[in-house]
């Protein structure tokens, strides 16, 4: 009877460990396959979409310098100059062209004295504001950089209610201590939303994309993307009774943003589509007024609408391929039109349907001759078309077409104001208003009477 020595016994154990059984090998392979499956499951359409777009998302930083009121005690001792303060702001944006074109919200940069753009790696560039469209709450910036990553732009015409979307931006700025954007996911809750209410970017918004993806202060101007990694909207506002996100976020459709961006890059301003009709606004809590079409309240004489034969009382039910259920749908349709195109408009008149072809034109003040005053104010003469479009009561005057932020801050003069009197001289046109203001330079106080919202306001100042 043979015996195993301790050495041989240990050798047998080592050999058994080096050659595992078939069942043990299967267990190892199964674990490896499971780990691979878990790793693959972590990557989804959402993570791929974020990876595709996030390199092009930027942080927009602003500084606004404004005057502070004169301190009464300082004024008593001879200091009547007041002071200045600087307010910082922050938002988001995304790069659409590799040569430095950035899209953001108008309310992020409006009135800012200095604007800068920070990339995700923290590199910061001074930015030039190419143009601002307050009505659509969009702005285009440009930075001096090349070969930048760009965000692929999709379409907002074929959105699906319930499809996955991701909001990317820099909520609360650098309070989190990072320059990289963050993401929140949700679905498209609704399209074609019209809202007037408490929001981060105060204003009236029509034809918006509604999402439950969290949008917080600082997200404004960032992209809303679909699961394919395409930008379908520009995050703009939230409805909130608390100041924070409650799942009611809104984005500007990307098709509209494309048109506005093209106009701002080409002209520095947006060509505002106009056909010369005013629509009756629906009464609050009147649900029928939100479904019956858009009722024409006025038609401007000589306008494209008048030429096409549209009349007061006509009900617009469709324009091009958009159903028009109410006044808000019509405003949304105007924002999508392009100046110079022919639009097929369907109206109901006396119980009968008819279709008219209307040429889309610029707002009348856009094509009017401009008069510059002291390089900070541009005026146009008040005409019958402008009176009808803006609802101005005065029969003559000069409309403020553009005004510098400094003049607005110091005097309160606003775009759209109508100057009707300078001192005791009635203003008949833009040229006369310019001459009167230029003549008063350095000659004492000036009282200017302006019409705004149907009311007259005095503005007292001096030009030194």
Long-range contacts (C-beta under 8 A, 24 or more apart in sequence): 45-164, 45-227, 45-228, 46-164, 46-166, 46-185, 46-227, 48-229, 49-166, 49-225, 49-226, 49-227, 49-228, 49-229, 50-166, 50-168, 50-183, 50-225, 50-229, 51-229, 52-152, 52-229, 53-94, 53-151, 53-152, 53-168, 53-223, 53-225, 53-229, 53-231, 54-120, 54-168, 54-180, 54-181, 54-183, 55-120, 55-149, 56-94, 56-95, 56-148, 56-149, 56-150, 56-151, 57-92, 57-93, 57-94, 57-95, 57-120, 57-151, 57-168, 57-169, 57-170, 57-181, 57-222, 57-223, 58-92, 58-93, 58-94, 58-95, 58-102, 58-117, 58-118, 58-119, 58-120, 59-90, 59-91, 59-92, 59-93, 59-117, 59-118, 59-170, 59-173, 59-174, 59-179, 59-181, 60-90, 60-91, 60-92, 60-93, 60-102, 60-104, 60-108, 60-109, 60-115, 60-116, 60-117, 60-127, 60-141, 60-221, 61-88, 61-89, 61-90, 61-115, 61-116, 61-117, 61-118, 61-124, 61-173, 62-88, 62-89, 62-90, 62-91, 62-108, 62-109, 62-112, 62-114, 62-115, 62-116, 63-87, 63-88, 63-89, 63-112, 63-113, 63-114, 64-88, 64-89, 64-111, 64-112, 64-113, 65-113, 66-409, 67-409, 67-410, 86-113, 90-170, 90-173, 90-174, 90-218, 91-169, 91-170, 91-218, 91-219, 91-220, 91-221, 91-222, 92-168, 92-169, 92-170, 92-181, 92-218, 92-219, 92-220, 92-221, 92-222, 92-235, 93-117, 93-141, 93-221, 93-222, 94-151, 94-168, 94-221, 94-222, 94-223, 94-231, 95-148, 95-149, 95-150, 95-151, 96-150, 96-151, 96-153, 96-261, 97-150, 98-146, 98-147, 98-148, 98-149, 98-150, 99-145, 99-146, 99-148, 100-125, 100-142, 100-143, 100-144, 100-145, 100-146, 100-148, 101-130, 101-140, 101-141, 101-142, 101-261, 101-265, 102-127, 102-140, 102-141, 102-142, 102-143, 103-138, 103-139, 103-140, 103-141, 103-221, 103-234, 103-257, 103-261, 104-138, 104-139, 104-141, 104-220, 104-221, 104-234, 105-137, 105-138, 105-139, 105-201, 105-220, 105-221, 105-234, 105-236, 106-132, 106-133, 106-134, 106-136, 106-137, 106-138, 106-139, 106-201, 107-137, 107-200, 107-201, 107-202, 107-203, 107-220, 108-139, 108-220, 108-221, 109-139, 109-141, 110-134, 110-139, 111-405, 111-409, 115-141, 117-141, 117-143, 118-179, 119-148, 119-179, 120-179, 120-180, 120-181, 121-179, 122-179, 130-264, 130-265, 130-268, 131-263, 131-264, 131-265, 131-267, 131-268, 131-269, 131-270, 132-264, 133-260, 133-263, 133-264, 133-269, 133-270, 134-203, 135-270, 135-272, 135-335, 136-252, 136-256, 136-257, 136-260, 136-270, 136-335, 137-201, 137-203, 137-205, 137-236, 137-237, 137-252, 138-234, 138-252, 138-257, 138-260, 138-261, 138-264, 139-221, 139-264, 140-260, 140-261, 140-264, 140-265, 151-223, 151-225, 151-231, 152-229, 152-230, 152-231, 153-230, 153-231, 153-254, 153-258, 154-225, 154-226, 154-228, 154-230, 154-231, 154-232, 154-254, 155-230, 155-232, 155-254, 155-255, 156-191, 156-209, 156-232, 156-233, 156-253, 156-254, 156-255, 156-256, 157-255, 159-188, 159-191, 159-209, 159-226, 159-232, 160-188, 161-187, 161-188, 161-189, 161-190, 161-191, 162-187, 162-188, 163-187, 163-188, 163-226, 163-227, 164-226, 164-227, 165-211, 165-213, 165-224, 165-225, 165-226, 165-227, 165-232, 166-213, 166-224, 166-225, 167-211, 167-213, 167-214, 167-215, 167-219, 167-222, 167-223, 167-224, 167-235, 167-249, 167-251, 168-222, 168-223, 168-224, 168-225, 169-215, 169-218, 169-219, 169-220, 169-221, 169-222, 169-223, 169-235, 170-218, 170-219, 170-222, 171-215, 171-216, 171-217, 171-218, 171-219, 172-216, 172-217, 172-218, 173-218, 181-222, 184-213, 184-214, 184-215, 185-213, 186-211, 186-212, 186-213, 186-214, 186-247, 186-249, 187-211, 187-212, 187-213, 189-248, 192-329, 192-332, 193-250, 194-328, 194-329, 194-332, 195-237, 195-239, 195-250, 197-239, 198-239, 198-240, 198-241, 199-237, 199-238, 199-239, 199-240, 199-250, 200-236, 200-237, 200-238, 200-240, 201-236, 201-237, 203-237, 205-236, 205-237, 205-250, 205-252, 206-328, 206-329, 206-331, 206-332, 206-335, 207-253, 207-256, 207-328, 207-329, 207-331, 207-332, 207-335, 207-336, 208-236, 208-237, 208-250, 208-251, 208-252, 208-253, 209-233, 209-250, 209-251, 209-252, 209-253, 210-248, 210-249, 210-250, 211-249, 211-250, 211-251, 212-247, 212-248, 212-249, 213-249, 214-245, 214-247, 214-249, 215-245, 215-249, 215-250, 216-244, 216-245, 224-251, 233-257, 255-336, 256-335, 256-336, 259-336, 259-338, 269-366, 271-338, 271-339, 271-362, 271-366, 272-339, 272-362, 272-363, 272-366, 273-334, 273-335, 273-337, 273-338, 273-339, 273-360, 273-361, 273-362, 274-303, 274-304, 274-334, 274-360, 274-361, 274-362, 274-363, 274-364, 274-389, 275-303, 275-304, 275-305, 275-308, 275-310, 275-334, 275-343, 275-358, 275-359, 275-360, 275-361, 276-300, 276-302, 276-303, 276-304, 276-305, 276-306, 276-361, 276-385, 276-388, 276-389, 277-303, 277-305, 277-310, 278-388, 278-389, 278-391, 279-316, 279-327, 279-330, 279-331, 280-327, 281-327, 282-326, 282-327, 289-326, 290-325, 290-326, 291-325, 291-326, 292-325, 292-326, 293-317, 293-324, 293-325, 293-326, 293-348, 294-324, 294-326, 294-327, 294-329, 294-330, 295-327, 296-347, 298-388, 300-384, 300-385, 300-388, 300-389, 301-384, 301-385, 301-388, 302-384, 302-385, 303-361, 303-385, 303-388, 304-358, 304-359, 304-360, 304-361, 305-358, 307-359, 308-345, 308-356, 308-357, 308-358, 308-359, 309-356, 310-345, 310-347, 310-356, 310-358, 311-349, 313-349, 314-347, 314-348, 314-349, 315-347, 315-348, 315-349, 316-345, 316-346, 316-347, 317-346, 317-347, 317-348, 317-353, 318-345, 318-346, 319-343, 319-344, 319-345, 319-346, 320-344, 363-389, 364-389, 365-399, 365-401, 368-401, 369-430, 370-401, 370-430, 371-398, 371-430, 371-431, 371-433, 371-434, 372-434, 373-433, 373-434, 373-437, 373-438, 374-437, 374-438, 374-441, 374-463, 376-403, 376-404, 376-406, 376-407, 377-402, 377-403, 377-404, 377-407, 377-413, 377-437, 378-402, 378-403, 379-419, 379-430, 379-433, 379-434, 380-430, 381-429, 381-430, 381-431, 382-418, 382-429, 390-416, 390-418, 391-454, 392-418, 392-451, 393-451, 393-454, 394-418, 394-420, 394-451, 396-420, 396-426, 396-427, 396-428, 396-429, 397-427, 397-428, 397-433, 397-451, 398-427, 398-429, 398-430, 398-432, 398-433, 398-434, 399-430, 400-450, 410-461, 411-459, 411-461, 412-459, 413-448, 413-450, 413-459, 414-452, 416-452, 417-450, 417-451, 417-452, 418-450, 418-451, 418-452, 419-448, 419-449, 419-450, 420-449, 420-450, 420-451, 420-456, 421-448, 421-449, 422-446, 422-447, 422-448, 422-449, 423-447, 437-463
